[in-house]
């Protein structure tokens, strides 16, 4: 969100664009945009920012300060949001059913991590770069 002062905020519109770039946080081939946005809506709050001398109240998730996260403090809502999204993906892959098989769960986590960082994240980065060129 463009602003002069106040916290950096991920708005719902920006989250939806990001979710589209991440292919709807799909798992098992199905996009889950609606479910992902429901997590965002549950965790967002009203945040006051100033833009061009005007005070605005926006709905969003406060972006964490990297330094405060490094010190295990500060705003963690963004981390909770991504934990929910990743847990949904694991559940779609059969996480609950694999409860009695630790080796299967370990394999599922590894597969999800690889898929997220080797497939979804590069796709989202390409989308972001293409969007920057258009804007």
PAKE-264806 format. One record per residue (C-alpha): residue number from 1; x, y negated, z negated. Coordinates in steps of 0.2 Angstrom, whole numbers. Layout:
<site num="NUM" x="X" y="Y" z="Z"/>
...
END
This chain:
<site num="1" x="0" y="0" z="0"/>
<site num="2" x="7" y="-17" z="5"/>
<site num="3" x="9" y="-28" z="-10"/>
<site num="4" x="18" y="-42" z="-18"/>
<site num="5" x="19" y="-35" z="-36"/>
<site num="6" x="13" y="-22" z="-47"/>
<site num="7" x="15" y="-3" z="-45"/>
<site num="8" x="16" y="7" z="-29"/>
<site num="9" x="0" y="16" z="-25"/>
<site num="10" x="-5" y="30" z="-14"/>
<site num="11" x="-22" y="26" z="-8"/>
<site num="12" x="-35" y="38" z="-3"/>
<site num="13" x="-34" y="33" z="15"/>
<site num="14" x="-15" y="35" z="14"/>
<site num="15" x="-17" y="52" z="6"/>
<site num="16" x="-29" y="58" z="20"/>
<site num="17" x="-16" y="53" z="33"/>
<site num="18" x="-3" y="62" z="24"/>
<site num="19" x="-14" y="77" z="22"/>
<site num="20" x="-17" y="77" z="41"/>
<site num="21" x="2" y="76" z="44"/>
<site num="22" x="3" y="91" z="32"/>
<site num="23" x="-10" y="100" z="43"/>
<site num="24" x="-23" y="99" z="30"/>
<site num="25" x="-12" y="108" z="17"/>
<site num="26" x="-17" y="123" z="26"/>
<site num="27" x="-14" y="141" z="20"/>
<site num="28" x="-18" y="157" z="28"/>
<site num="29" x="-21" y="147" z="44"/>
<site num="30" x="-35" y="137" z="37"/>
<site num="31" x="-34" y="119" z="34"/>
<site num="32" x="-41" y="113" z="17"/>
<site num="33" x="-43" y="94" z="19"/>
<site num="34" x="-59" y="93" z="9"/>
<site num="35" x="-52" y="103" z="-5"/>
<site num="36" x="-36" y="93" z="-5"/>
<site num="37" x="-45" y="76" z="-5"/>
<site num="38" x="-56" y="83" z="-20"/>
<site num="39" x="-40" y="85" z="-30"/>
<site num="40" x="-35" y="67" z="-26"/>
<site num="41" x="-52" y="60" z="-30"/>
<site num="42" x="-52" y="69" z="-47"/>
<site num="43" x="-34" y="62" z="-51"/>
<site num="44" x="-35" y="45" z="-44"/>
<site num="45" x="-39" y="29" z="-55"/>
<site num="46" x="-42" y="11" z="-53"/>
<site num="47" x="-25" y="1" z="-52"/>
<site num="48" x="-22" y="-17" z="-51"/>
<site num="49" x="-10" y="-24" z="-38"/>
<site num="50" x="-6" y="-41" z="-30"/>
<site num="51" x="-6" y="-43" z="-12"/>
<site num="52" x="-3" y="-60" z="-3"/>
<site num="53" x="-7" y="-69" z="-19"/>
<site num="54" x="-24" y="-60" z="-22"/>
<site num="55" x="-26" y="-48" z="-36"/>
<site num="56" x="-34" y="-32" z="-30"/>
<site num="57" x="-41" y="-17" z="-39"/>
<site num="58" x="-38" y="-1" z="-28"/>
<site num="59" x="-42" y="17" z="-31"/>
<site num="60" x="-27" y="28" z="-30"/>
<site num="61" x="-13" y="37" z="-38"/>
<site num="62" x="2" y="27" z="-45"/>
<site num="63" x="18" y="32" z="-36"/>
<site num="64" x="31" y="39" z="-49"/>
<site num="65" x="46" y="29" z="-53"/>
<site num="66" x="61" y="41" z="-48"/>
<site num="67" x="71" y="35" z="-63"/>
<site num="68" x="57" y="38" z="-75"/>
<site num="69" x="54" y="56" z="-68"/>
<site num="70" x="73" y="59" z="-70"/>
<site num="71" x="71" y="55" z="-88"/>
<site num="72" x="55" y="66" z="-90"/>
<site num="73" x="44" y="52" z="-93"/>
<site num="74" x="33" y="40" z="-83"/>
<site num="75" x="19" y="43" z="-72"/>
<site num="76" x="16" y="61" z="-67"/>
<site num="77" x="-1" y="61" z="-59"/>
<site num="78" x="7" y="63" z="-42"/>
<site num="79" x="16" y="79" z="-48"/>
<site num="80" x="0" y="86" z="-55"/>
<site num="81" x="-8" y="83" z="-38"/>
<site num="82" x="5" y="92" z="-28"/>
<site num="83" x="5" y="106" z="-41"/>
<site num="84" x="-14" y="108" z="-38"/>
<site num="85" x="-11" y="108" z="-19"/>
<site num="86" x="3" y="121" z="-20"/>
<site num="87" x="-7" y="132" z="-32"/>
<site num="88" x="-22" y="132" z="-20"/>
<site num="89" x="-10" y="138" z="-7"/>
<site num="90" x="-4" y="152" z="-18"/>
<site num="91" x="-21" y="157" z="-23"/>
<site num="92" x="-26" y="158" z="-5"/>
<site num="93" x="-11" y="170" z="-2"/>
<site num="94" x="-18" y="182" z="-16"/>
<site num="95" x="-9" y="175" z="-31"/>
<site num="96" x="-22" y="181" z="-43"/>
<site num="97" x="-22" y="199" z="-36"/>
<site num="98" x="-3" y="200" z="-37"/>
<site num="99" x="-4" y="197" z="-56"/>
<site num="100" x="2" y="214" z="-60"/>
<site num="101" x="16" y="214" z="-47"/>
<site num="102" x="30" y="202" z="-52"/>
<site num="103" x="40" y="206" z="-36"/>
<site num="104" x="25" y="202" z="-25"/>
<site num="105" x="23" y="185" z="-34"/>
<site num="106" x="41" y="181" z="-32"/>
<site num="107" x="40" y="185" z="-14"/>
<site num="108" x="24" y="174" z="-12"/>
<site num="109" x="32" y="159" z="-20"/>
<site num="110" x="48" y="161" z="-9"/>
<site num="111" x="37" y="162" z="6"/>
<site num="112" x="26" y="147" z="1"/>
<site num="113" x="42" y="137" z="-3"/>
<site num="114" x="50" y="141" z="14"/>
<site num="115" x="34" y="138" z="24"/>
<site num="116" x="31" y="121" z="15"/>
<site num="117" x="49" y="115" z="17"/>
<site num="118" x="53" y="123" z="34"/>
<site num="119" x="37" y="121" z="43"/>
<site num="120" x="25" y="108" z="35"/>
<site num="121" x="37" y="95" z="29"/>
<site num="122" x="46" y="94" z="46"/>
<site num="123" x="29" y="92" z="54"/>
<site num="124" x="24" y="79" z="43"/>
<site num="125" x="41" y="70" z="45"/>
<site num="126" x="38" y="70" z="64"/>
<site num="127" x="21" y="63" z="62"/>
<site num="128" x="27" y="49" z="51"/>
<site num="129" x="41" y="44" z="63"/>
<site num="130" x="29" y="44" z="78"/>
<site num="131" x="16" y="34" z="68"/>
<site num="132" x="30" y="21" z="63"/>
<site num="133" x="35" y="19" z="81"/>
<site num="134" x="16" y="16" z="86"/>
<site num="135" x="15" y="3" z="72"/>
END
